[in-house]
């Protein structure tokens, strides 16, 4: 068994065990305890090692579909950990743990080696890193939107069934806007670099990616503008966040899926 495989297995087991324990504990309205954040930090460190070895562990950088996905979920888990420590927020923890574990399982089983040389091109690296950062934060915004919709529906129909660890709806909405704003800034910077320093030829797949990403940028930017000017929030903001993030993920991961697994490039 190789070192990388061992890291992948340990990460998946830790994330799975943390999800199972956290779900049972929080559902029983009990505190998580001091050990859980420490184990979560260990899982995140292992996750980060997997992402690093997958992307930068060979000759050049390997930015294949599942390698990017595992890096995206790692950044998301770092933010979830910070939110857990800083604000004792448990809602995103439960929804992000299985997604992180699944991303590691996918990279272990399905990733294809596609190394490229980027060390001498700082613009390319910054464009990619800003893009991954924005996708990580906006992916969390999409998860937060799902929680906002769930809580809103529960309060309207079954208020007694809403768990206290989910937190008040107003706080959930505020955190959603914070995530959305941060992700949008990074997305704008990444798009700016892509505009001035195009990384790809204008193939059909590249055009689809650019169009969907710009549509996502317009949707999310319009939502933030509407929030600032007209106070858009709640269910309306959550639904449009999901639409905007879906367009972004479809544009990037959809094009990567076509290129790597259908066109085999």
Buried (B, 14 or more C-beta within 10 A) or exposed (E): EEEBEEBBBBBBEBBBBBBEBBBEBBEEEEEBEEEBBEBBBBBBBBBBBBBBBBBBBEEEBBBBBBBBBBBBBBBBBBBBBEBBEEEEBBBBBBBBBBBBBBBBBBBBEEBEEBBEEBEEEEEBBBBBBBBBBBBBBBBBBBBBBBBBBBBBEBEEEEEEEBBEBBBEBEEBBEBBBEBBBBBBBBBBBBBEBBEEEEEEEEEEBBEBBBEBBBBBBEBBBEBBEBBEEEEBBBBBBBBBBBBBBBBBBBBBBBBBBBBBEEEEE
